[in-house]
Amino acid sequence: MTDGQKRKSEPLLDQTGQAILEGRDAATFLWQAPDDGPTRQRVIEILEQVKRDSAAKGRREMPKICDELLTAARAEPSPQSVDILQNGFDRLYKLWGAAKSGLL
């Protein structure tokens, strides 16, 4: 599948989708610099935004995931907390995509 084909099948990004992708990128960066305070703070801000936005749209699972990820983001920097963040942002993206496509 080419990049163009992949993009056509993905839903158009709204504010929540963009925030989730930004958070996923920031979590990936934390693998290289787990002690990076500003990036960790940005992840927390993104999670709070996604939690607010998804709750306002009536989503139930996404705010719960955000709560779990906020705990990991505020924890002592470690490979485990970064792994939890990356996996969580992947879960959020899949749920967001399913909701955008009308599956949820």
C-alpha positions as CSV (number, residue, x, y, z in Angstrom):
1,M,0.0,0.0,0.0
2,T,1.4,3.4,-1.0
3,D,1.4,6.4,1.2
4,G,-1.3,8.0,-0.9
5,Q,-3.5,4.9,-0.6
6,K,-3.0,4.8,3.1
7,R,-3.9,8.4,3.6
8,K,-7.1,8.0,1.6
9,S,-8.3,5.3,4.0
10,E,-7.6,7.3,7.1
11,P,-10.2,9.7,8.4
12,L,-9.6,13.4,8.1
13,L,-7.8,14.7,11.1
14,D,-9.8,16.9,13.4
15,Q,-8.4,18.7,16.5
16,T,-8.5,15.5,18.6
17,G,-6.9,13.4,15.9
18,Q,-4.1,15.9,15.5
19,A,-3.5,16.0,19.3
20,I,-3.3,12.3,19.5
21,L,-0.7,12.1,16.7
22,E,1.2,14.9,18.3
23,G,1.1,13.0,21.6
24,R,2.2,9.8,19.9
25,D,5.2,11.6,18.4
26,A,6.1,13.2,21.7
27,A,5.9,9.8,23.4
28,T,8.2,8.4,20.7
29,F,10.7,11.2,21.4
30,L,10.6,10.3,25.1
31,W,12.3,7.0,24.2
32,Q,15.4,9.0,23.3
33,A,15.1,11.5,26.2
34,P,12.9,10.1,29.0
35,D,13.9,12.9,31.4
36,D,12.8,15.7,29.0
37,G,10.5,17.7,31.2
38,P,9.0,20.0,28.6
39,T,8.1,17.1,26.3
40,R,6.6,15.2,29.3
41,Q,4.6,18.3,30.2
42,R,3.4,18.6,26.6
43,V,2.2,15.0,26.7
44,I,0.2,15.8,29.9
45,E,-1.4,18.8,28.2
46,I,-2.3,16.8,25.1
47,L,-3.8,14.0,27.2
48,E,-5.9,16.5,29.2
49,Q,-7.1,18.1,25.9
50,V,-8.0,14.7,24.4
51,K,-9.8,13.7,27.6
52,R,-11.9,16.9,27.5
53,D,-12.6,16.7,23.8
54,S,-13.6,13.1,23.8
55,A,-15.7,13.4,27.0
56,A,-17.6,16.4,25.4
57,K,-18.3,14.1,22.4
58,G,-19.8,11.4,24.6
59,R,-16.9,9.0,24.4
60,R,-16.5,6.8,27.4
61,E,-13.4,4.7,26.8
62,M,-11.0,7.5,25.6
63,P,-11.2,9.5,28.8
64,K,-10.5,6.4,30.8
65,I,-7.4,5.7,28.7
66,C,-6.3,9.3,29.1
67,D,-6.5,8.9,32.9
68,E,-4.3,5.8,32.7
69,L,-1.8,7.6,30.5
70,L,-1.8,10.7,32.7
71,T,-0.7,8.5,35.5
72,A,2.2,7.1,33.4
73,A,3.1,10.6,32.1
74,R,3.4,11.9,35.7
75,A,5.3,8.9,36.9
76,E,9.1,8.7,37.3
77,P,10.6,8.6,33.8
78,S,11.3,5.0,32.8
79,P,11.2,2.8,29.7
80,Q,8.0,1.2,31.1
81,S,6.2,4.6,31.4
82,V,7.2,5.6,27.9
83,D,6.0,2.2,26.5
84,I,2.7,2.7,28.3
85,L,2.4,6.2,26.7
86,Q,3.2,4.9,23.2
87,N,0.8,2.0,23.4
88,G,-1.9,4.2,24.9
89,F,-1.6,6.8,22.1
90,D,-1.9,4.0,19.6
91,R,-5.1,2.8,21.4
92,L,-6.5,6.4,21.4
93,Y,-5.8,6.7,17.7
94,K,-7.6,3.5,16.9
95,L,-10.6,4.5,19.0
96,W,-10.6,7.9,17.4
97,G,-10.4,6.5,13.9
98,A,-13.2,4.0,14.6
99,A,-15.4,6.8,16.0
100,K,-14.7,9.0,13.0
101,S,-15.6,6.2,10.6
102,G,-18.9,5.6,12.4
103,L,-18.0,2.2,13.8
104,L,-18.4,3.5,17.4
